[in-house]
Structure formats: C-alpha cells, structure tokens
C-alpha cells in the first residue's frame, strides 16, 4: 500500500486544486445579473414549439453507418503499418474484414439508408 501513497497524494492535490479553483472563482467573480444576460442565446432565436420531437430514423441509421466505416478506418491504419512485417496472411484477413464491411454497405445501400429523404 505504501507504493500508492504518491498516487493518493497526487490525486488529493488534483481534487483540492479543482475545488479551490471553483470556490475562488465563485467568490471573486463579478455578479451583475441583467435581463439581457439571462435571455436565451442559442442560435440567436427564441425556441418555437416543444423540445420533445421525434427525429426520423434516418438520422440514426446514417450515424450507425458512419460508425461502421469509422471502425474500418481505425483498423486499416495499424494494419497498413505492419503489413510488410506480417506478410500475405494479414492481407487476406483484412480482405475478409473489408469484404464483410462491404456487404454491410451494400445492404445499407439496397435498403435506402444512404439516401437522404
């Protein structure tokens, strides 16, 4: 347990610095509330209607397709770096992986997920 003493002291300093900074900013900041300052400023306009609207499913489907292709890109970079050292078996493994991703893309394309309506 004595090996972690430095970690605990460091964590205590981090938490203490955060708390002291927040308290000091609360005490030292100027507080001049104004109706203009308290107004909504998001997009420069007052919100119209309810915030609880349902988004079309297409938004979520496009997000899922984006995540799939983002995962593809994440796996391609390290593979490209070690391809020369590992050889041809690594190429065929990645070809199968890209083929599975391609099948997913074809399915999404045929279902019309990639068409913005």
N, C-alpha and C positions, 0 to 999 in steps of 0.2 A: 504494500500500500504506500510505502514511502516513496516509491518511484513515481507515483502520480501526484505528489504534493505540488510540484511545479505546475502541473496542468490545472489543478484546482485553484492555485493562487492566480494563475493567468486568467482562468475563467471568472474568478471573483473580480479581478481588475476590469475585465471586459464588461461585465454586468454593472459594476459600480460606475464605470465611465458613462455607460448608456443612461443610467438612472440620474446621475449628477448632471449630465448634459441636458436631459429633458427638464429636470426641475429648474436648472439655471435659466434655460430659455423661457420657461413659463414665468419665472419671476422677473426677468429683465426685459422682456419684450414689451413694446408699447401696445396698449389695448385701447383702440379708438373705434368701437363699432359704429358703423354707418349703414343706413338702409341700402345704399348703392353696393357696399361691400358684401352685404348679406344676400343679394339677389343671385339668381341662377346665372351662370355664365357659360354653361355647356353649349357649344355651337352658336352662341350669341342669340339664342331664341328661347322663348318660354316653351316648355314641353306641351304638346297637344295630345290629348287622349290618354288612355291607360298605358302604363308601362308593361302590363302583363299581356302582351300579344304573342301569338304563336308564330314562330318563323317557319317558312317552308322547309320540308325535309331535305330539299336540295342543298341547303347550306351545310347541313351535317354530312351529307354524302360527299360533297366536294372536300370537306375537311378530312374525312376518313381517307379518301383517295390521295390527298396531299400527304398525309402521314405515312401512307404506304410507300409512296415514291420518295419521301424524305428518308425513310428507313433504308431504302435501296441505296440512296446516295451515301448514307453513313457507312454502309457495309462495303461499298465499292472502293473507297479511298484506302483503307488499310489493305484490302485485297490487292490493289494495284501496287502497293509498296512492296509486298512480299512475293509477288507473282514470280519474279525471276529466281528467287531462292527456293520456292516450293516446287515449281515446275508445272507440268501439264495436268496432273490430277487436280490442282487448285483451279485451273482454268475450267475444267469440266464441272466441278462442284459449283462454281459461280455461274456457269452457263445454265445449270439446272435451276439455281436460285432466280436468275433473271428470267428464265422461262416461266417459272411459277408466277412471278410478278407480272409478266407479260400476259399470262392467262387472266389474271385479275383485272388488268387494264382492259383487255378485250371484253370481258364480262361487263365491266362498268360502261364501256362504250356501247355495247349492244343494248344494255338496259336504259341507255339515255341519261346516265348520271352526269356525264361530262357536258351535256348540252344545257346551256343556261336558258331558262324559260322565263 
